Amino acid sequence: MLALDGGGTKTLVGLADTTGKVRILPPVGGVNAFDNTQWRDHLDAALSAAPIEKDRIAGAVIGMPGYGESRKYDEAYRQALDTFLSPDAIVINDVFMAHDGAFAGAQGVLALAGTGAMAVARDAGGRYHRVGGWGHDFGDEGSAYWIGREALKRASWAFDGRSDAKAFQEKLSAAIGAEDPDRFGGLLEWLARLEHMRSGIAGLARQIDAMAEAGEATAQEIMTEAAKQLARQVIAVRERAGLVQDVPWSFAGSVFKSRLVIETLSETLGSAPVLPVLPPLGGGLLGAAWAAGWPVSTSWRDRVREALS
């Protein structure tokens, strides 16, 4: 089996056999064609590193960001993948693959918050529904990018006197190594040095969460609001899919490394999350096994999960 988990910031490829033995290839950059002009180079690098001929791959599931949202990019993705995989390879939106991993095919709501953010659910007929994920220009609320952008906005307000969060601005400037934090251009110069702006801004989420854990009030406000935005997506997609209120929810993505986000989201939704059965890459391997007709036992799933952890 082969699975590819394509993200906005990084891409992973995994291989698994019938015993559940997994090999994970070194990560490469993001493959989101909507905002990354190097997506094709990164995709080629990810798949060309697979130490196996395509006629030996029994099944493949490829999770691509934004798949199914643009005919132009869908066709570009398929053309790129045909170089390395057979036409039978399944290409799906990366968040649907993450849902398959989290619930192993069962019903539930997945809150996804990495570089972007959305919520996904499957209804009684097995159809996927999604809320959010409208991109960084006017959506992706609660995502790592949203957190980073909100932090920069708050810091700019403090710098020019629109808020009293001067301590937050100084801590953020120090954390990112902005030159001369008391000069107007400090944050802008940091921004200009980024190789990929969306990924760079999303990377600030780790700093903001660390500041929140240390008790910084503005950082706590940002992380708490991110969780509330994610909760709105979960509630909306649950209703859209016709699911009952107590259907389990789970999570995927780097933002959920935040204790504060998980605790706030749990409080807002009225229940704690269930742990994902498998991470997104595991969801791809599971889907590939299903498609190839492999018998998927609990022990196989356990071995895959242990390998991917």
C-alpha positions as CSV (number, residue, x, y, z in Angstrom):
1,M,0.0,0.0,0.0
2,L,1.1,3.6,-0.6
3,A,-0.4,6.7,0.9
4,L,0.5,10.3,0.5
5,D,-0.6,13.0,2.9
6,G,-0.2,16.3,1.1
7,G,-0.4,19.4,3.2
8,G,0.1,23.1,2.9
9,T,3.4,23.0,4.7
10,K,4.8,19.5,4.4
11,T,4.1,16.2,2.6
12,L,4.5,12.7,3.8
13,V,4.6,9.3,2.0
14,G,4.1,6.0,3.7
15,L,4.3,2.4,2.5
16,A,2.7,-0.6,4.3
17,D,2.6,-4.3,3.7
18,T,0.1,-7.0,4.7
19,T,1.7,-7.5,8.1
20,G,1.3,-3.8,9.0
21,K,5.0,-3.0,8.6
22,V,5.3,0.7,7.6
23,R,8.1,2.7,6.0
24,I,7.8,6.5,6.2
25,L,9.8,8.5,3.7
26,P,11.5,11.8,4.6
27,P,9.0,14.7,4.5
28,V,9.1,17.3,1.7
29,G,7.5,20.7,1.3
30,G,3.8,21.5,0.8
31,V,1.9,20.5,-2.4
32,N,-1.0,23.0,-2.3
33,A,-1.3,24.2,-5.9
34,F,-3.5,27.0,-4.8
35,D,-0.7,29.0,-3.2
36,N,2.6,27.2,-3.8
37,T,4.3,27.5,-7.2
38,Q,6.7,24.7,-6.2
39,W,4.0,22.2,-5.5
40,R,4.9,20.0,-8.5
41,D,8.6,19.8,-7.5
42,H,7.7,18.8,-4.0
43,L,5.2,16.1,-5.2
44,D,7.7,14.7,-7.7
45,A,10.3,14.6,-4.9
46,A,8.0,12.8,-2.5
47,L,6.9,10.1,-5.0
48,S,10.2,9.6,-6.7
49,A,11.8,8.7,-3.4
50,A,9.4,5.7,-3.0
51,P,11.7,2.6,-3.2
52,I,9.2,0.5,-5.1
53,E,8.0,0.1,-8.7
54,K,4.4,1.2,-9.4
55,D,3.4,-2.2,-10.6
56,R,4.2,-3.6,-7.2
57,I,1.8,-1.2,-5.5
58,A,-1.5,-3.0,-4.7
59,G,-3.3,0.2,-3.8
60,A,-2.6,3.9,-3.4
61,V,-4.6,6.7,-1.8
62,I,-3.3,10.2,-2.4
63,G,-4.6,13.0,-0.2
64,M,-4.2,16.4,-1.9
65,P,-5.0,19.8,-0.5
66,G,-8.0,21.4,-2.2
67,Y,-8.7,18.3,-4.4
68,G,-12.3,18.5,-5.7
69,E,-12.4,22.3,-5.5
70,S,-10.8,23.3,-8.8
71,R,-11.0,21.5,-12.1
72,K,-7.8,23.2,-13.2
73,Y,-5.8,21.9,-10.2
74,D,-7.5,18.5,-10.1
75,E,-6.3,17.9,-13.6
76,A,-2.8,19.1,-12.8
77,Y,-2.7,16.8,-9.8
78,R,-3.8,13.8,-11.8
79,Q,-1.3,14.5,-14.6
80,A,1.5,14.7,-12.0
81,L,0.5,11.6,-10.2
82,D,0.2,9.5,-13.4
83,T,4.0,9.7,-13.8
84,F,4.5,7.6,-10.7
85,L,1.3,5.7,-10.1
86,S,-1.2,3.6,-12.0
87,P,-4.5,5.1,-13.1
88,D,-6.2,3.1,-10.3
89,A,-4.7,5.3,-7.6
90,I,-7.3,7.0,-5.6
91,V,-7.0,10.8,-5.2
92,I,-9.1,12.5,-2.5
93,N,-9.1,15.7,-0.6
94,D,-6.6,15.4,2.2
95,V,-9.1,16.1,4.9
96,F,-11.3,13.2,3.8
97,M,-8.3,11.0,4.2
98,A,-7.8,12.4,7.7
99,H,-11.4,11.6,8.5
100,D,-10.9,8.0,7.4
101,G,-7.9,7.7,9.6
102,A,-9.6,9.3,12.7
103,F,-12.7,7.1,12.6
104,A,-11.6,4.1,10.5
105,G,-14.7,4.4,8.4
106,A,-17.2,5.1,11.2
107,Q,-19.3,8.2,11.7
108,G,-17.9,11.2,13.5
109,V,-16.8,14.8,13.1
110,L,-13.2,15.6,12.4
111,A,-11.9,19.1,13.3
112,L,-8.8,19.7,11.2
113,A,-6.5,22.6,12.0
114,G,-3.1,22.7,10.4
115,T,-2.0,25.5,8.0
116,G,-5.7,25.7,7.1
117,A,-8.8,24.6,9.0
118,M,-12.2,23.0,8.4
119,A,-14.5,20.4,9.9
120,V,-15.6,17.2,8.1
121,A,-18.3,14.7,8.7
122,R,-19.8,11.6,7.0
123,D,-23.6,11.2,7.0
124,A,-25.6,8.0,7.3
125,G,-25.1,7.4,3.6
126,G,-21.4,7.7,3.7
127,R,-21.2,11.0,2.0
128,Y,-18.7,13.6,3.2
129,H,-19.7,17.1,4.3
130,R,-17.4,19.9,5.1
131,V,-17.5,23.4,6.6
132,G,-14.7,25.9,6.5
133,G,-11.5,25.5,4.5
134,W,-12.1,28.6,2.4
135,G,-8.5,29.5,2.3
136,H,-6.3,32.1,4.0
137,D,-7.7,35.1,2.2
138,F,-11.1,35.0,3.8
139,G,-11.4,31.8,5.7
140,D,-9.5,29.0,7.6
141,E,-10.5,30.5,10.9
142,G,-8.8,28.8,13.8
143,S,-5.9,27.5,11.7
144,A,-2.3,27.9,12.3
145,Y,-2.2,30.6,9.7
146,W,-5.1,32.4,11.3
147,I,-3.4,32.3,14.7
148,G,-0.2,33.7,13.2
149,R,-2.0,36.4,11.3
150,E,-4.0,37.3,14.4
151,A,-0.7,37.5,16.4
152,L,0.9,39.8,13.9
153,K,-2.2,42.0,13.8
154,R,-2.3,42.3,17.6
155,A,1.4,43.1,17.6
156,S,1.0,45.9,15.0
157,W,-1.9,47.3,17.1
158,A,0.3,47.4,20.2
159,F,3.2,49.0,18.3
160,D,1.2,52.0,17.1
161,G,-0.9,52.5,20.1
162,R,-4.2,50.9,19.2
163,S,-3.9,48.4,22.1
164,D,-2.1,48.1,25.3
165,A,-0.5,44.7,24.5
166,K,3.0,46.1,24.3
167,A,4.4,43.2,26.3
168,F,2.9,40.7,23.8
169,Q,4.4,42.7,20.9
170,E,7.9,42.7,22.4
171,K,7.7,38.9,23.3
172,L,6.6,38.0,19.8
173,S,9.2,40.2,18.2
174,A,11.9,38.6,20.3
175,A,10.6,35.1,19.6
176,I,10.8,35.5,15.8
177,G,14.1,37.4,15.9
178,A,12.6,40.6,14.5
179,E,15.4,43.1,14.3
180,D,14.9,46.2,16.4
181,P,11.4,45.5,17.7
182,D,10.9,49.1,18.6
183,R,11.2,50.2,15.0
184,F,8.2,50.1,12.6
185,G,9.8,47.9,10.0
186,G,10.8,45.1,12.4
187,L,7.8,42.8,11.8
188,L,7.6,43.7,8.1
189,E,11.3,42.9,7.5
190,W,10.7,39.5,9.2
191,L,7.7,39.0,6.9
192,A,9.8,39.9,3.8
193,R,12.4,37.3,4.6
194,L,10.0,34.4,4.5
195,E,10.5,32.0,1.7
196,H,6.8,30.9,1.7
197,M,4.6,33.5,3.4
198,R,1.6,31.3,4.3
199,S,3.7,28.6,5.9
200,G,5.9,31.1,7.7
201,I,3.0,32.9,9.2
202,A,1.4,29.5,10.2
203,G,4.6,28.6,11.9
204,L,4.0,31.4,14.4
205,A,1.2,29.3,16.0
206,R,3.7,27.3,17.9
207,Q,5.2,30.5,19.4
208,I,1.8,31.9,20.3
209,D,0.8,28.6,22.0
210,A,4.0,28.6,24.0
211,M,3.4,32.1,25.1
212,A,-0.1,31.2,26.1
213,E,1.1,28.3,28.2
214,A,3.5,30.7,29.9
215,G,0.5,32.9,30.9
216,E,0.7,35.7,28.3
217,A,-2.8,37.1,28.2
218,T,-3.0,38.2,24.6
219,A,-1.7,34.9,23.4
220,Q,-4.3,33.1,25.5
221,E,-7.0,35.2,24.0
222,I,-5.8,34.3,20.5
223,M,-5.6,30.5,21.2
224,T,-9.0,30.5,22.9
225,E,-10.7,32.4,20.0
226,A,-9.1,29.9,17.6
227,A,-10.7,27.0,19.5
228,K,-14.1,28.8,19.4
229,Q,-13.8,29.3,15.7
230,L,-13.1,25.6,15.3
231,A,-16.1,24.7,17.5
232,R,-18.4,26.7,15.2
233,Q,-17.2,24.6,12.2
234,V,-17.8,21.4,14.1
235,I,-21.3,22.4,15.1
236,A,-22.2,23.5,11.6
237,V,-20.9,20.4,9.8
238,R,-22.6,18.2,12.4
239,E,-25.9,19.8,11.5
240,R,-25.3,19.7,7.8
241,A,-24.6,16.0,7.9
242,G,-27.7,15.3,10.0
243,L,-25.8,13.8,12.9
244,V,-26.9,13.8,16.5
245,Q,-25.3,16.2,18.9
246,D,-23.4,13.5,20.9
247,V,-21.7,12.0,17.8
248,P,-18.0,11.7,18.6
249,W,-15.5,14.3,17.4
250,S,-11.8,13.9,16.9
251,F,-9.0,16.1,15.6
252,A,-6.0,16.3,13.2
253,G,-3.4,19.0,12.5
254,S,-0.7,20.9,14.3
255,V,-3.0,23.3,16.1
256,F,-4.2,20.4,18.2
257,K,-0.9,20.1,19.9
258,S,-2.2,23.0,22.0
259,R,-3.6,21.9,25.3
260,L,-5.6,25.2,25.5
261,V,-7.2,24.6,22.2
262,I,-8.4,21.1,23.0
263,E,-9.6,22.1,26.4
264,T,-11.5,25.1,25.1
265,L,-13.0,23.2,22.2
266,S,-14.1,20.3,24.5
267,E,-15.8,22.8,26.9
268,T,-17.6,24.6,24.0
269,L,-18.8,21.3,22.5
270,G,-19.7,19.7,25.8
271,S,-17.5,16.6,25.3
272,A,-13.9,15.6,25.1
273,P,-12.5,14.3,21.7
274,V,-11.9,10.7,20.9
275,L,-8.4,10.0,19.9
276,P,-7.9,9.4,16.2
277,V,-7.7,5.7,15.4
278,L,-5.0,6.5,12.9
279,P,-3.3,9.8,11.8
280,P,-4.1,11.1,8.3
281,L,-1.3,9.1,6.6
282,G,-2.7,6.0,8.3
283,G,-6.1,6.9,6.9
284,G,-4.6,6.8,3.4
285,L,-3.0,3.4,4.0
286,L,-6.3,2.1,5.4
287,G,-8.2,3.4,2.4
288,A,-5.7,1.8,0.1
289,A,-6.0,-1.5,1.8
290,W,-9.8,-1.3,1.5
291,A,-9.6,-0.5,-2.2
292,A,-7.2,-3.4,-2.8
293,G,-9.4,-5.9,-0.9
294,W,-6.9,-6.6,1.8
295,P,-8.2,-8.0,5.0
296,V,-7.8,-5.2,7.6
297,S,-7.6,-6.6,11.1
298,T,-7.5,-4.7,14.4
299,S,-3.9,-5.9,14.8
300,W,-2.9,-4.6,11.4
301,R,-4.4,-1.2,12.3
302,D,-2.6,-1.3,15.7
303,R,0.8,-2.0,14.0
304,V,0.3,0.8,11.5
305,R,-0.7,3.2,14.3
306,E,2.4,2.3,16.3
307,A,4.7,2.8,13.4
308,L,3.2,6.1,12.5
309,S,3.3,7.4,16.1
